[in-house]
């Protein structure tokens, strides 16, 4: 009888250990040999794993340190894998007589990262909100998640069912339009109330949201883009996670988050970085406050948090071959950590580019964040690219109103004058609208004169232009209390839609005119080094007309924008230095030859792109 009981006890004990081993979670699930940074952090999660001692028996792998956190269910292993070969090896966890083995894999790293292209001023980025672009796989719309949600296309704040398959199925559309890179709003798991369709409340940093697809689907989409010469930018968020993240259910340590005991919301006072009068109270509230109650503020000053986030971004680059990163809410995270992160990413991928969302109201505030800036008190951020939010704030009014000093195209001219504060103007992202702003068009336009003029400007000035999905289809409107109102579905992206605007037959005449116009300018811009790399010279607005030149290696392009609703006879003598003695040039939109002698006659709101 005792023997049977002992045997029963042993079987139960082995079964429990087996279940424990199966439920042991390790992040990242795998890594690569041959990485330049030879330190690998493994976050191990399982019941009471913090009380276990880890050991590894694999050539070239050494445990540098093991860190037990406040929660007994976490153990951080720091491995040195400098001399490790690819392969699978056991990690053994021992606690007295208890022993658990977990097999870990180091994959063979690809010989080259040449397929990871970065992005630069030769590109035009196309921003897509996956939930609102196209639904290629309706079977993943309503699936079991921890947090109940409802797909409802009539609710602007609910999930609508768009996914990675929908994007993949419309790559012909994206390629035909002429953009060279796509930036997707976050695709990682957001298992949050309401479905968190926008993606900015991550609940699993290593898993694509299953309502969008799988990790493999994401990697395949990127591969399909690369085959078409299209780069892919990944949206990442280091400042915060979602409140349903497992870290909130079982907090690793009290300093994993900021203000965990007593909620404090950020004041959004990003100016505290350079404000000479800023109080310590305001600085702390800005940096350590939460965005909203459902987005806990991660403490990047904690070195373990910093390592986890940095490693996660490198994992996605290496796994999915992501070409670039757009980092959300950049100033809200710890500056020292973000600087180190930029250095580590660029060390592994020297050709890489990261653009940080530093939403500043003025040009000088944006320039502060760019690497090489002389404005940040010698504290180089190492951040390659920044965003021109000032242009976004003024563009709609400037291009839709009559010009006068300080308004219209005069305000655009003045804005461009302040480009001098940027350390590298070619790494400034220029845009009129994105998922957080109102649409550039307040309503459906009656004609496209202002639309064409503004987009000629956007696509011919120094920097990296970005379009927002639907911009080419004249999507318009204001938030009116809901971000969902500027994140509408593309008609035709869902089975059964009455209209399909991915096809010319489903678009109105004015939409087709806008689409064809953008396609023509984007196709002309592609591979055009004068626009991508050339110098700019502009002239003060005269008679409501803004004139500027882009030039490189003896080639030049002249852009002429009549910002008025009147016909203008423009004397050309003042522009002699950019005419270079030439009396004509080819206008790329119409194909006609433009005489450039004493006077140039411009129709109301006429815009010209003239190759000299």
C-alpha positions as CSV (number, residue, x, y, z in Angstrom):
1,X,0.0,0.0,0.0
2,X,2.8,2.4,1.0
3,X,4.6,1.5,-2.3
4,X,1.5,2.4,-4.3
5,X,1.1,5.7,-2.5
6,X,4.7,6.6,-3.1
7,X,4.4,5.7,-6.7
8,X,1.2,7.7,-7.0
9,X,2.9,10.6,-5.2
10,X,5.9,10.4,-7.6
11,X,3.7,10.3,-10.7
12,X,1.8,13.4,-9.4
13,X,5.0,15.2,-8.7
14,X,6.4,14.5,-12.2
15,X,3.1,15.5,-13.7
16,X,3.2,18.8,-11.8
17,X,6.8,19.4,-12.9
18,X,5.9,18.6,-16.4
19,X,3.0,21.0,-16.4
20,X,5.3,23.7,-14.9
21,X,7.9,23.1,-17.6
22,X,5.2,23.5,-20.3
23,X,3.9,26.7,-18.7
24,X,7.3,28.3,-18.3
25,X,7.4,31.4,-20.5
26,X,10.7,32.8,-21.8
27,X,11.1,36.1,-23.6
28,X,12.4,36.3,-26.2
29,X,11.4,32.8,-27.2
30,X,14.6,32.5,-29.4
31,X,17.6,34.6,-30.4
32,X,20.4,34.6,-32.9
33,X,24.1,33.7,-32.7
34,X,26.6,36.2,-34.2
35,X,24.8,39.4,-32.9
36,X,27.2,42.3,-32.3
37,X,25.9,42.7,-28.7
38,X,26.8,39.5,-27.1
39,X,24.6,40.0,-24.0
40,X,21.2,38.3,-24.0
41,X,18.5,39.0,-21.4
42,X,16.0,36.2,-20.9
43,X,12.8,37.0,-18.9
44,X,11.7,33.7,-17.4
45,X,8.1,33.6,-16.0
46,X,6.6,30.7,-14.0
47,X,5.4,29.9,-10.5
48,X,8.1,30.6,-7.9
49,X,10.8,30.5,-10.6
50,X,12.7,33.3,-8.8
51,X,13.7,30.7,-6.2
52,X,15.4,28.4,-8.7
53,X,19.0,28.4,-9.7
54,X,19.7,28.3,-13.5
55,X,22.5,26.5,-15.3
56,X,23.5,26.1,-18.9
57,X,25.7,23.5,-20.5
58,X,26.4,24.7,-24.1
59,X,29.7,25.8,-25.7
60,X,30.0,29.5,-25.8
61,X,27.0,30.3,-23.5
62,X,27.7,31.6,-20.0
63,X,25.3,32.9,-17.4
64,X,26.6,36.3,-16.4
65,X,24.0,36.9,-13.7
66,X,20.6,35.8,-12.5
67,X,18.2,38.4,-11.1
68,X,15.2,37.5,-8.9
69,X,12.7,40.3,-8.9
70,X,10.1,41.2,-6.2
71,X,7.5,38.9,-7.7
72,X,8.7,35.3,-7.0
73,X,7.4,34.4,-10.5
74,X,10.1,36.2,-12.5
75,X,13.8,35.4,-13.1
76,X,16.0,37.4,-15.3
77,X,18.9,35.6,-16.8
78,X,21.8,37.5,-18.5
79,X,23.7,35.3,-20.8
80,X,27.0,35.9,-22.6
81,X,26.7,34.3,-26.1
82,X,29.7,35.9,-27.7
83,X,31.2,32.6,-28.8
84,X,28.0,30.5,-29.0
85,X,27.2,28.6,-32.2
86,X,23.6,28.2,-33.4
87,X,21.6,25.4,-32.0
88,X,19.2,24.3,-29.3
89,X,20.4,23.8,-25.8
90,X,18.8,23.1,-22.3
91,X,18.6,25.6,-19.6
92,X,18.2,23.8,-16.3
93,X,16.4,25.3,-13.3
94,X,17.0,23.7,-9.9
95,X,15.4,24.3,-6.5
96,X,16.6,21.6,-4.1
97,X,15.3,18.3,-5.6
98,X,13.1,20.1,-8.0
99,X,14.5,20.4,-11.5
100,X,13.0,21.9,-14.7
101,X,14.6,21.9,-18.1
102,X,13.7,24.3,-20.8
103,X,15.1,24.1,-24.4
104,X,16.3,27.4,-25.8
105,X,17.3,28.0,-29.5
106,X,19.9,30.3,-30.9
107,X,19.2,30.6,-34.6
108,X,21.8,31.1,-37.3
109,X,21.9,34.8,-38.2
110,X,21.6,35.8,-41.8
111,X,25.0,36.6,-43.4
112,X,23.8,40.1,-44.3
113,X,21.3,42.8,-43.2
114,X,21.3,44.4,-46.7
115,X,17.7,43.5,-47.1
116,X,16.9,45.8,-44.1
117,X,17.1,49.1,-45.9
118,X,16.3,51.9,-43.4
119,X,14.4,54.8,-45.0
120,X,15.5,58.2,-46.1
121,X,14.6,61.3,-48.1
122,X,14.3,59.3,-51.3
123,X,11.2,57.6,-49.8
124,X,7.6,58.6,-49.4
125,X,6.0,56.9,-46.4
126,X,2.4,55.8,-46.5
127,X,0.8,55.5,-43.0
128,X,-1.8,52.7,-42.6
129,X,-4.0,52.0,-39.6
130,X,-4.4,48.2,-40.1
131,X,-7.9,48.0,-38.5
132,X,-9.3,50.5,-40.9
133,X,-7.6,49.8,-44.2
134,X,-8.9,46.4,-45.5
135,X,-10.3,43.2,-44.1
136,X,-8.5,40.3,-45.9
137,X,-9.5,37.6,-43.4
138,X,-12.9,37.9,-41.8
139,X,-12.3,34.7,-39.8
140,X,-10.1,36.6,-37.4
141,X,-12.5,39.4,-36.7
142,X,-14.4,38.1,-33.7
143,X,-12.1,35.7,-31.9
144,X,-11.7,34.7,-28.2
145,X,-9.6,37.1,-26.3
146,X,-9.2,37.7,-22.5
147,X,-10.9,41.0,-22.8
148,X,-14.3,40.9,-24.5
149,X,-14.8,43.1,-27.5
150,X,-17.2,43.7,-30.4
151,X,-16.4,44.3,-34.0
152,X,-18.8,47.1,-35.1
153,X,-18.1,49.2,-38.2
154,X,-20.8,51.6,-37.2
155,X,-18.9,52.5,-34.0
156,X,-15.8,54.7,-34.8
157,X,-14.2,53.6,-31.5
158,X,-14.6,49.9,-32.0
159,X,-12.7,47.3,-33.9
160,X,-13.6,47.1,-37.6
161,X,-11.8,44.0,-38.7
162,X,-8.9,45.3,-40.9
163,X,-5.8,43.1,-40.8
164,X,-2.4,42.3,-42.3
165,X,-4.1,40.1,-45.0
166,X,-6.0,43.1,-46.1
167,X,-2.9,45.1,-46.6
168,X,-1.1,42.2,-48.4
169,X,-4.0,41.9,-50.8
170,X,-3.8,45.6,-51.7
171,X,0.0,45.8,-52.3
172,X,-0.7,46.3,-56.0
173,X,-2.7,49.4,-55.0
174,X,0.1,50.7,-52.8
175,X,2.8,50.0,-55.3
176,X,0.8,51.6,-58.2
177,X,0.3,54.7,-56.2
178,X,4.0,55.2,-56.1
179,X,4.9,55.4,-52.4
180,X,8.1,53.6,-51.4
181,X,7.5,52.7,-47.8
182,X,4.6,51.8,-45.5
183,X,4.4,52.7,-41.9
184,X,1.8,50.6,-40.0
185,X,0.3,51.8,-36.7
186,X,1.2,49.2,-34.0
187,X,0.5,45.6,-34.9
188,X,1.3,44.0,-31.5
189,X,-1.3,42.4,-29.3
190,X,-3.7,44.9,-27.7
191,X,-6.0,42.7,-25.6
192,X,-7.8,45.7,-24.1
193,X,-11.3,47.0,-23.5
194,X,-13.0,48.0,-26.7
195,X,-10.4,46.0,-28.6
196,X,-7.8,48.8,-28.7
197,X,-8.0,49.0,-32.5
198,X,-5.4,51.7,-32.7
199,X,-2.7,49.5,-31.2
200,X,-1.1,51.9,-28.7
201,X,-1.7,49.8,-25.5
202,X,0.5,46.7,-26.0
203,X,-0.2,43.6,-23.9
204,X,2.4,41.3,-25.5
205,X,5.6,42.7,-27.0
206,X,6.5,39.5,-28.9
207,X,3.1,38.7,-30.5
208,X,1.3,40.2,-33.4
209,X,-2.4,40.8,-32.4
210,X,-4.2,37.7,-33.6
211,X,-7.0,39.9,-35.0
212,X,-4.4,41.2,-37.4
213,X,-2.7,37.9,-38.1
214,X,0.3,36.0,-36.8
215,X,4.0,36.8,-36.5
216,X,4.5,34.7,-39.6
217,X,1.9,36.8,-41.5
218,X,3.7,40.0,-40.5
219,X,7.1,38.7,-41.7
220,X,5.5,37.5,-44.9
221,X,3.9,40.9,-45.5
222,X,7.3,42.6,-45.1
223,X,8.9,40.1,-47.5
224,X,6.2,40.7,-50.1
225,X,6.8,44.5,-49.7
226,X,10.6,44.0,-50.1
227,X,10.0,42.0,-53.3
228,X,8.2,45.1,-54.7
229,X,10.9,47.6,-53.5
230,X,8.7,48.8,-50.7
231,X,10.1,49.3,-47.2
232,X,8.2,48.8,-43.9
233,X,8.4,50.9,-40.8
234,X,7.3,49.5,-37.5
235,X,5.5,51.6,-34.9
236,X,6.8,50.9,-31.3
237,X,5.9,52.3,-27.9
238,X,8.4,52.3,-25.1
239,X,6.7,54.9,-22.9
240,X,3.8,52.7,-21.8
241,X,2.1,49.4,-22.2
242,X,-1.6,48.4,-21.9
243,X,-3.2,48.0,-18.4
244,X,-4.0,44.3,-19.3
245,X,-0.4,43.4,-19.9
246,X,0.6,40.5,-17.7
247,X,3.1,42.8,-16.0
248,X,0.1,44.5,-14.4
249,X,-1.5,41.3,-13.3
250,X,1.8,40.1,-11.7
251,X,4.1,43.2,-11.3
252,X,7.7,42.1,-11.6
253,X,8.9,44.8,-9.2
254,X,7.5,48.1,-7.8
255,X,9.9,50.1,-9.9
256,X,8.9,48.4,-13.2
257,X,6.4,51.2,-13.6
258,X,6.2,54.8,-12.5
259,X,3.6,55.9,-10.0
260,X,2.2,52.4,-9.5
261,X,0.9,53.2,-6.0
262,X,-0.8,56.5,-6.7
263,X,-2.0,57.4,-10.2
264,X,-0.5,60.5,-11.7
265,X,-1.3,61.7,-15.2
266,X,1.4,63.4,-17.4
267,X,1.0,67.1,-18.0
268,X,2.3,66.7,-21.6
269,X,4.7,69.6,-20.9
270,X,7.4,68.4,-23.3
271,X,9.1,71.8,-23.2
272,X,10.6,70.9,-19.7
273,X,13.6,69.5,-21.5
274,X,14.8,72.9,-22.5
275,X,12.6,75.3,-20.6
276,X,15.0,77.4,-18.5
277,X,12.3,78.1,-15.9
278,X,10.8,74.6,-15.6
279,X,10.1,73.3,-12.1
280,X,11.2,69.9,-10.8
281,X,7.5,69.2,-10.1
282,X,6.5,69.8,-13.8
283,X,9.5,67.8,-15.0
284,X,8.6,64.8,-12.9
285,X,4.9,64.9,-13.8
286,X,5.8,65.1,-17.5
287,X,8.2,62.2,-17.4
288,X,6.7,59.9,-14.9
289,X,3.0,60.5,-15.3
290,X,0.8,58.1,-17.1
291,X,-0.7,58.9,-20.5
292,X,-4.1,57.7,-19.5
293,X,-5.3,55.2,-16.8
294,X,-5.3,52.3,-19.3
295,X,-1.6,53.0,-20.3
296,X,0.7,52.3,-17.4
297,X,3.9,54.3,-17.6
298,X,7.0,52.1,-17.9
299,X,10.1,53.1,-15.9
300,X,12.9,53.0,-18.5
301,X,15.4,54.1,-15.7
302,X,15.1,50.5,-14.5
303,X,18.0,48.8,-16.4
304,X,16.0,45.6,-16.7
305,X,13.0,47.4,-18.3
306,X,15.5,49.2,-20.6
307,X,17.2,46.0,-21.7
308,X,13.8,44.3,-22.3
309,X,12.6,47.0,-24.6
310,X,15.8,47.5,-26.5
311,X,16.2,43.7,-27.0
312,X,12.5,43.5,-28.2
313,X,13.0,46.1,-30.9
314,X,16.2,44.3,-32.2
315,X,14.3,41.0,-32.1
316,X,11.6,42.4,-34.4
317,X,14.2,43.9,-36.8
318,X,16.1,40.6,-37.0
319,X,13.0,38.4,-37.2
320,X,10.8,40.3,-39.5
321,X,13.4,42.4,-41.4
322,X,11.7,45.6,-40.4
323,X,13.3,48.5,-42.3
324,X,12.8,51.3,-39.8
325,X,11.1,52.3,-36.6
326,X,8.7,55.1,-35.6
327,X,8.9,55.5,-31.9
328,X,5.8,56.8,-30.2
329,X,5.7,59.5,-27.5
330,X,9.4,59.9,-27.7
331,X,10.0,62.7,-25.1
332,X,7.8,60.9,-22.5
333,X,10.4,58.1,-22.0
334,X,13.7,58.4,-20.2
335,X,16.1,60.3,-22.4
336,X,19.3,58.4,-21.3
337,X,17.6,55.1,-22.0
338,X,16.3,56.2,-25.4
339,X,19.8,57.5,-26.4
340,X,21.4,54.2,-25.5
341,X,18.6,52.4,-27.4
342,X,19.4,54.4,-30.6
343,X,23.1,53.6,-30.2
344,X,22.4,49.9,-29.8
345,X,20.0,49.7,-32.8
346,X,22.4,51.6,-35.0
347,X,25.3,49.4,-33.9
348,X,23.5,46.3,-35.1
349,X,22.1,48.0,-38.2
350,X,24.3,51.0,-39.3
351,X,22.0,51.7,-42.3
352,X,19.0,52.0,-40.1
353,X,16.6,54.9,-39.4
354,X,14.4,55.7,-36.4
355,X,12.0,58.6,-36.4
356,X,10.8,59.8,-33.0
357,X,7.4,61.3,-32.3
358,X,8.4,64.4,-30.5
359,X,5.2,66.4,-30.9
360,X,6.4,70.0,-30.4
361,X,4.5,73.1,-31.4
362,X,7.5,74.9,-32.9
363,X,10.3,74.0,-35.2
364,X,13.0,74.7,-32.6
365,X,11.4,72.3,-30.2
366,X,11.4,69.5,-32.8
367,X,15.1,70.2,-33.8
368,X,16.1,69.8,-30.1
369,X,15.5,66.0,-30.5
370,X,17.6,65.3,-33.6
371,X,21.1,63.9,-33.3
372,X,23.8,66.4,-34.0
373,X,21.6,69.3,-32.8
374,X,23.4,72.3,-31.2
375,X,20.3,73.1,-29.3
376,X,20.3,70.3,-26.7
377,X,23.1,71.5,-24.5
378,X,25.6,68.9,-25.8
379,X,23.4,66.0,-24.8
380,X,23.2,64.2,-28.1
381,X,20.0,62.2,-28.4
382,X,21.4,59.9,-31.2
383,X,17.9,60.1,-32.7
384,X,18.3,60.2,-36.5
385,X,14.9,61.6,-37.6
386,X,12.2,63.9,-36.1
387,X,8.8,65.0,-37.2
388,X,7.7,68.4,-38.5
389,X,4.5,68.9,-36.4
390,X,4.6,72.7,-37.0
391,X,4.0,72.2,-40.7
392,X,1.1,69.9,-39.9
393,X,-0.5,72.6,-37.6
394,X,-0.4,75.3,-40.2
395,X,-0.7,73.6,-43.6
396,X,-4.4,73.2,-44.0
397,X,-5.1,76.9,-43.3
398,X,-2.2,78.1,-45.3
399,X,-3.1,76.2,-48.5
400,X,-6.8,76.9,-48.2
401,X,-6.8,80.6,-47.7
402,X,-5.8,83.7,-49.7
403,X,-2.2,84.8,-49.1
404,X,-1.1,87.8,-47.2
405,X,1.9,88.5,-45.0
406,X,1.9,86.0,-42.2
407,X,-0.9,83.9,-43.8
408,X,-1.2,81.6,-46.8
409,X,2.0,80.9,-48.7
410,X,3.8,83.6,-46.8
411,X,3.4,81.6,-43.7
412,X,4.7,78.5,-45.5
413,X,7.7,80.5,-46.7
414,X,8.4,81.7,-43.2
415,X,8.1,78.1,-41.9
416,X,10.7,76.9,-44.3
417,X,13.1,79.7,-43.2
418,X,13.4,78.0,-39.8
419,X,14.7,74.7,-41.3
420,X,18.1,76.1,-40.4
421,X,17.7,74.8,-36.8
422,X,17.7,71.2,-37.9
423,X,21.0,69.3,-37.8
424,X,20.0,67.2,-40.9
425,X,17.0,68.5,-42.8
426,X,16.9,65.4,-45.0
427,X,15.9,63.4,-41.9
428,X,12.9,65.4,-41.0
429,X,9.5,63.7,-41.6
430,X,7.1,66.1,-43.3
431,X,3.3,65.5,-43.3
432,X,-0.1,67.2,-43.3
433,X,-2.0,64.6,-41.4
434,X,-1.8,61.3,-39.4
435,X,-3.8,59.1,-37.1
436,X,-3.6,61.7,-34.3
437,X,-4.5,64.8,-36.3
438,X,-7.6,66.1,-38.1
439,X,-7.6,65.5,-41.8
440,X,-5.9,68.1,-44.0
441,X,-9.1,68.5,-46.0
442,X,-11.9,69.9,-43.7
443,X,-14.5,68.7,-46.2
444,X,-14.7,67.2,-49.7
445,X,-13.2,69.8,-52.0
446,X,-15.0,71.2,-55.0
447,X,-11.8,71.4,-57.0
448,X,-8.2,70.3,-56.5
449,X,-6.2,73.4,-57.0
450,X,-5.3,73.8,-53.3
451,X,-4.9,70.1,-52.9
452,X,-2.5,69.8,-55.8
453,X,-0.6,72.9,-54.7
454,X,-0.1,71.7,-51.2
455,X,1.0,68.2,-52.2
456,X,3.4,69.5,-54.8
457,X,5.0,71.4,-52.0
458,X,5.0,68.4,-49.6
459,X,6.6,66.2,-52.2
460,X,9.3,68.6,-53.4
461,X,10.7,70.2,-50.3
462,X,13.7,68.8,-48.4
463,X,12.9,65.9,-46.0
464,X,10.9,62.7,-46.0
465,X,7.2,63.1,-47.0
466,X,4.5,61.0,-45.4
467,X,1.0,60.4,-46.6
468,X,-1.8,59.1,-44.5
469,X,-4.0,56.3,-45.9
470,X,-7.0,57.8,-47.7
471,X,-5.2,61.1,-48.4
472,X,-5.1,60.0,-52.0
473,X,-8.9,59.4,-51.9
474,X,-9.6,62.9,-50.4
475,X,-10.6,61.6,-47.0
476,X,-11.6,64.6,-45.1
477,X,-13.2,65.8,-41.8
478,X,-12.5,66.7,-38.2
479,X,-12.4,64.6,-35.1
480,X,-15.7,66.0,-33.6
481,X,-14.9,64.4,-30.3
482,X,-13.7,61.1,-31.6
483,X,-10.3,60.0,-33.2
484,X,-12.3,57.4,-35.0
485,X,-13.8,60.1,-37.3
486,X,-10.3,60.6,-38.9
487,X,-9.6,56.9,-39.0
488,X,-12.4,55.8,-41.3
489,X,-12.5,52.5,-43.3
490,X,-11.4,52.5,-46.9
491,X,-14.6,51.7,-48.9
492,X,-14.0,48.4,-50.7
493,X,-11.7,47.0,-48.1
494,X,-14.5,44.8,-46.6
495,X,-16.4,42.0,-48.3
496,X,-19.8,43.3,-49.3
497,X,-18.9,47.0,-49.5
498,X,-21.2,48.7,-52.0
499,X,-18.3,50.8,-53.3
500,X,-14.7,49.8,-53.9
501,X,-12.4,52.9,-53.9
502,X,-9.3,50.7,-54.4
503,X,-10.5,50.6,-58.0
504,X,-11.0,53.6,-60.3
505,X,-14.5,52.5,-61.1
506,X,-15.4,52.9,-57.4
507,X,-14.1,56.4,-57.1
508,X,-15.7,59.7,-58.0
509,X,-14.3,61.8,-60.8
510,X,-12.6,64.2,-58.4
511,X,-11.2,61.3,-56.4
512,X,-9.7,59.8,-59.6
513,X,-8.2,63.1,-60.5
514,X,-6.6,63.3,-57.0
515,X,-5.3,59.8,-57.2
516,X,-3.9,60.1,-60.7
517,X,-2.2,63.4,-59.8
518,X,-0.5,61.9,-56.8
519,X,0.5,58.9,-58.7
520,X,2.2,61.1,-61.4
521,X,4.1,63.2,-58.9
522,X,5.1,60.2,-56.8
523,X,6.3,58.3,-59.8
524,X,8.3,61.3,-61.0
525,X,9.8,61.7,-57.5
526,X,10.9,58.1,-57.2
527,X,14.6,57.9,-57.8
528,X,14.8,61.7,-58.3
529,X,18.0,62.6,-56.5
530,X,17.5,66.3,-57.1
531,X,14.5,66.2,-54.9
532,X,15.9,63.6,-52.5
533,X,19.3,65.2,-51.9
534,X,19.4,68.6,-53.6
535,X,19.8,72.0,-52.1
536,X,16.9,74.4,-51.8
537,X,16.8,78.1,-52.6
538,X,13.5,80.0,-52.2
539,X,12.3,83.5,-52.7
540,X,10.0,85.7,-50.5
541,X,6.4,85.4,-51.7
542,X,5.8,88.0,-54.4
543,X,2.3,88.8,-55.6
544,X,1.1,85.8,-53.7
545,X,3.5,83.5,-55.6
546,X,6.0,81.3,-53.9
547,X,9.0,80.2,-56.0
548,X,11.8,77.8,-55.0
549,X,14.5,75.7,-56.6
550,X,15.9,72.3,-55.8
551,X,19.3,71.7,-57.4
552,X,22.0,69.0,-57.5
553,X,25.0,68.4,-59.7
554,X,24.0,71.0,-62.3
555,X,20.4,69.8,-62.5
556,X,17.6,71.8,-61.1
557,X,13.8,71.8,-60.6
558,X,11.8,75.0,-60.3
559,X,8.5,75.0,-58.3
560,X,6.1,77.8,-58.8
561,X,3.0,78.1,-56.6
562,X,0.4,80.8,-57.1
563,X,-1.4,81.0,-53.8
564,X,-4.0,83.5,-54.9
565,X,-7.4,83.1,-56.5
566,X,-6.3,85.6,-59.1
567,X,-4.4,85.4,-62.4
568,X,-0.9,86.7,-61.9
569,X,1.6,88.1,-64.4
570,X,4.9,87.3,-62.6
571,X,8.0,89.3,-63.6
572,X,10.9,86.9,-63.8
573,X,13.9,89.2,-63.4
574,X,14.2,88.7,-59.7
575,X,14.5,84.9,-60.2
576,X,17.5,85.1,-62.6
577,X,19.8,83.2,-60.2
578,X,17.7,80.1,-60.5
579,X,16.8,80.4,-64.1
580,X,20.5,80.1,-65.0
581,X,20.0,81.9,-68.3
582,X,17.5,79.4,-69.6
583,X,14.4,80.6,-71.3
584,X,12.3,77.5,-71.0
585,X,11.7,74.3,-69.1
586,X,9.6,71.2,-69.1
587,X,6.6,71.2,-66.8
588,X,6.3,67.6,-65.5
589,X,2.6,67.5,-64.8
590,X,1.3,68.6,-68.2
591,X,4.4,67.8,-70.3
592,X,4.3,71.2,-71.9
593,X,7.2,73.6,-72.4
594,X,7.1,76.7,-70.2
595,X,8.5,79.9,-71.6
596,X,10.7,81.6,-69.0
597,X,11.5,85.0,-70.4
598,X,10.3,88.3,-69.0
599,X,7.0,87.3,-67.5
600,X,5.3,84.1,-66.5
601,X,1.5,84.2,-66.5
602,X,-0.1,82.0,-63.8
603,X,-3.8,81.0,-63.6
604,X,-5.5,81.2,-60.2
605,X,-4.0,78.7,-57.8
606,X,-1.8,77.3,-60.6
607,X,1.2,75.2,-59.6
608,X,4.1,74.2,-61.8
609,X,7.0,71.8,-61.4
610,X,9.5,72.8,-64.1
611,X,12.6,70.7,-64.9
612,X,15.3,73.1,-66.1
